[in-house]
Amino acid sequence: MALNVRVTQIGQTAVNKPFFEVLYNGRRYVARTNDDGKIEFVSPVFLKSLGVNSLVHQQFYQPDSDVLKLFKTSSGITELDTRFAYVTLGSGLGFITEFSPLKGFSSLAISNALWQTL
């Protein structure tokens, strides 16, 4: 059975270190590029550490076994590959576009969203 998963770049913490929203089964998860260049699923506290409003970061879920199994990882770390399409935004912390504290990331540009059949 094919599953629809949306992986959208929502920003970057440094050059070539994008972070993503993963939407699966109606739940939002956060994944970031770690220092080893791999994708790491992180808690919503990661967004809070970037200064994202609590109304936004509280809309995300702690990574659970369902999403980790979907990305074929038990440790929460996977390869940065074509499942995670991204663009470099320049240097340092950046978001794809402005976001609304009330609407969360719904106002972010999703032109680089990747609908993946896994």
N, C-alpha and C positions, 0 to 999 in steps of 0.2 A: 504494500500500500504506500503510495507516494504522499508525502507530507508537504504542506506549504509553510515555509519559514521565511520571514522577511529579515534580512540583515541590512541595516542602514548605517552608514557612517554618520556620526553626529558631532564629531570633532576630532581634535588631536591634542596630545599633551606636549609633543615636541615634533620636530621634523621627522617624518616617516614613522611616527608612533600614533596611529589613529586609534580612536575608540568608537565602539559601535553599540547600537541598540539591536537586540535580537528579539523579535516578536514571534512567539511560538505558543500555540494553544491559548491565545488571549492574554498571555503574560509577557511582560517586558523584562529583559535581562540586559546587563551591561557587560561588555567584553572590551578589554584594552590590549594594546600591544605592550608586552613587557620588555625588560632590558635585553632579553635574549632574542627579540624579534618574533616571538610566538604570541598567539592569542591566549589571553587568560581571562576566564570569567571571574568577575569580581562582584562584591556586594554593592548595594546602593550607596553605601558609605563612601565608595570611591568618588561618585558624583558629588557628594557633599564635600569631600576634601578639595574638590575643584572650585567650590563656592556656588554650586548649583542650589537654587532655592529648595527648601524642604518640601514644598508642595509638588515639586517635580521629582526629586529623587525618591520620594516615598511611593511613587507610582511603579517603581521597579521592584523586582523580586530577588531574593537571595538565590543564587544558582542552585538548582536541585538536580536530582538524579535523572529526571526526564530530559532536561536540556543537555546535560553532560553526555548522556547516552546517545542523544541525537547527533552530537558532534564527535562521537566515538572517543570520549575521554573520561577517565574516572578521576583524574587529578585536577580537572578544570583548565588544563592547558592543551592547546592544539596548534596546528600549523597555521601560519598566515598564508592563505592560498586564495584561489579564485572564489571561494565562498565568501570572502571578505574583500569586496571591491572597495578601493579608496582612492582619494586624491590627496595630494600634499597641499596643505593650506598655507605654507610659509613656515616661519619659525615660531616656536613656542605654542602656548595654549591657544586654541581657537575652536570655534564652533562653526558648523556649516553655514548658519545664518542666525539671526537673533531668535531667541525663544521666549515664550511667554510663561511667567511663573504660574499663571492660572491654567494654561492649556498644555503645559509641558512641552515636549518636543514636537507637537503636532504642527507647529509653524515652521519647523526645519525643512529645508529643501530636501526632497527625497528623490531627486533626479538620478542619484547614483544608488538607489535602493536595488538590492539584488533579490529577486524572488527565486528561491532555490528549491528544486525538487530533490529531496534526499531519499 
